[in-house]
Amino acid sequence: MEYFALAGGLILLLFVTIFALASRYKRCAPDRILVIFGKTGGKSGRSAKCYHGGGAFVWPIIQSHQFLDLTPIPIDIRLEGALSQQNIRVNTPSTFTVGIATEPGVMENAAERLLGMTLPEVQELAKDIIFGQMRVVIATMPIEEINADRDKLIDHISNGVEVELKKVGLRLINVNVQDITDESGYIDALGQEAAARAINEAKVKVAEKTRDGEIGSAHAEQQQRVEVALAHATAVEGENTAAVTIAESNALRREQEAEATRKGSAAERVKTADGEREAYAAEQQAETERAKREEATRYADIVVPAMVEKQRIETLAEAEAEKTRRLEKGKADGIRSTMEAEAQGMQAQLSAKAEGFRGVIDATGSNPDLASLMLMIEQLPDLVDAQVKAISNMKIDKVTVWDGGGNGEGGNSTANFMAGLAKALPPLHELTGNVGVKLPEFLGKLSEDSLPDPKAKKSTPTAKEETSKVDIPPSS
């Protein structure tokens, strides 16, 4: 039990130690400088360590820490009565902006001299330094340079103030010098002098120009008097010479005037001709454009409708041709379908007839005579109908029968008459022979001399031709 209590105490002590050590680690914000002082162990002789950003561990008891604020500090400097190089007192109101430096070495100066000071105290310290350096700089410069070259003044003040501020750990951020005045009015006098100088220089220039004009006028008058005196002194010769000179001068003047008039007239005519030529060119261009426009109008009014009409006619013709082709193709397809249907029907009919003939032949036991007889019997009504039609158009007014009595060998006269009438009709065997059909023997047969000659020329039978003999078997 004591063991667990001792272990718990050690763990608690460990946690407390870790928490205490963690609380001694100090982090530095970017707008501050961390200053660790005490036993720093530095070999450079510095009494403190400065950190800008990051963090550092502060040992308890032997070390401590504080922060320096990097916020810019504005300082108004109302410098009055500062002596210039000419011992003229000037007033130079200005505004300075300073701040604690973050450069290595300068931060340590700030830690040594500014740590623990309030913001007003830092402002007063910087103001004193700036006042002294401004008086030194102004004392080394003439008032004309102070008034005329502000950049040079600011550079001198910045250089002098920056060096002194770094000694206490500060840096100069900005300098703004306002209006510079003096108690004696020297700067105003300089302005008035500059204005007067400019005015005097202008007056001098005007006077010089006036003088030059007067001198020129006097020289001209002197020359005129000399010439007049010379003319009077030479008397007649001078007058004649003068007259000649005047005449030559007048001639030269008239010549020059004529030349000037000619040049002016020629230039005017040239300009007029140029203007007319440009006008003609513009009119020609306008006429050309008008002709192009009229041509385009005629093209649009005549050629375009004609092309449209041509395209319409071609389209209609193509449509009509396509219609005709399709109609003819439809008719051809209909005729082909009709013919195909008729061919199929005829093929079916012939196939059925061939099948029937095949059945007839099979029924007769493949006997050709019996098959022919059966086919002949089938066609016999048509043949009889044809024989009847052959004599149906014959006109018979009356039939006279002469009976010679019963003395003949052929039986009674009526039977002989019927036999003769049968012989007078076209023989049935000859008719079937013409179509290539041979009748059976029980229907009789033709004698050899009465068989039709297939090579004989067909002719219409006459009354003198011999009647075919038909052997009819006796009836039972």
Stockholm file with secondary structure:
# STOCKHOLM 1.0

chainA/1-476         MEYFALAGGLILLLFVTIFALASRYKRCAPDRILVIFGKTGGKSGRSAKCYHGGGAFVWPIIQSHQFLDLTPIPIDIRLEGALSQQNIRVNTPSTFTVGIATEPGVMENAAERLLGMTLPEVQELAKDIIFGQMRVVIATMPIEEINADRDKLIDHISNGVEVELKKVGLRLINVNVQDITDESGYIDALGQEAAARAINEAKVKVAEKTRDGEIGSAHAEQQQRVEVALAHATAVEGENTAAVTIAESNALRREQEAEATRKGSAAERVKTADGEREAYAAEQQAETERAKREEATRYADIVVPAMVEKQRIETLAEAEAEKTRRLEKGKADGIRSTMEAEAQGMQAQLSAKAEGFRGVIDATGSNPDLASLMLMIEQLPDLVDAQVKAISNMKIDKVTVWDGGGNGEGGNSTANFMAGLAKALPPLHELTGNVGVKLPEFLGKLSEDSLPDPKAKKSTPTAKEETSKVDIPPSS
#=GR chainA/1-476 SS CHHHHHHHHHHHHHHHHHHHHHHTEEECCTTEEEEEEESCCCSSCCSEEEESSSEEECCTTTEEEEEEECCCEEEEEEEEEEECTTSCEEEEEEEEEEEECCSTTHHHHHHHHHTTCCHHHHHHHHHHHHHHHHHHHHHTSCHHHHHHCHHHHHHHHHHHHHHHHHTTTEEEEEEEECCCEESSSHHHHHHHHHHHHHHHHHHHHHHHHHHHHHHHHHHHHHHHHHHHHHHHHTHHHHHHHHHHHHHHHHHHHHHHHHHHHHHHHHHHHHHHHHHHHHHHHHHHHHHHHHHHHHHHHHIIIIIHHHHHHHHHHHHHHHHHHHHHHHHHHHHHHHHHHHHHHHHHHHHHHHHHHHHHHHHHHHHTTSCHHHHHHHHHHHHHHHHHHHHHHHHHTCCCCCCCCCCCCSCSTTSSHHHHHHHHHHHHSCCHHHHHHHTTCCCCGGGCEECGGGSCCTTSCCCCCCTTSCCCCEECCCCC
#=GC SS_cons         CHHHHHHHHHHHHHHHHHHHHHHTEEECCTTEEEEEEESCCCSSCCSEEEESSSEEECCTTTEEEEEEECCCEEEEEEEEEEECTTSCEEEEEEEEEEEECCSTTHHHHHHHHHTTCCHHHHHHHHHHHHHHHHHHHHHTSCHHHHHHCHHHHHHHHHHHHHHHHHTTTEEEEEEEECCCEESSSHHHHHHHHHHHHHHHHHHHHHHHHHHHHHHHHHHHHHHHHHHHHHHHHTHHHHHHHHHHHHHHHHHHHHHHHHHHHHHHHHHHHHHHHHHHHHHHHHHHHHHHHHHHHHHHHHIIIIIHHHHHHHHHHHHHHHHHHHHHHHHHHHHHHHHHHHHHHHHHHHHHHHHHHHHHHHHHHHHTTSCHHHHHHHHHHHHHHHHHHHHHHHHHTCCCCCCCCCCCCSCSTTSSHHHHHHHHHHHHSCCHHHHHHHTTCCCCGGGCEECGGGSCCTTSCCCCCCTTSCCCCEECCCCC
//
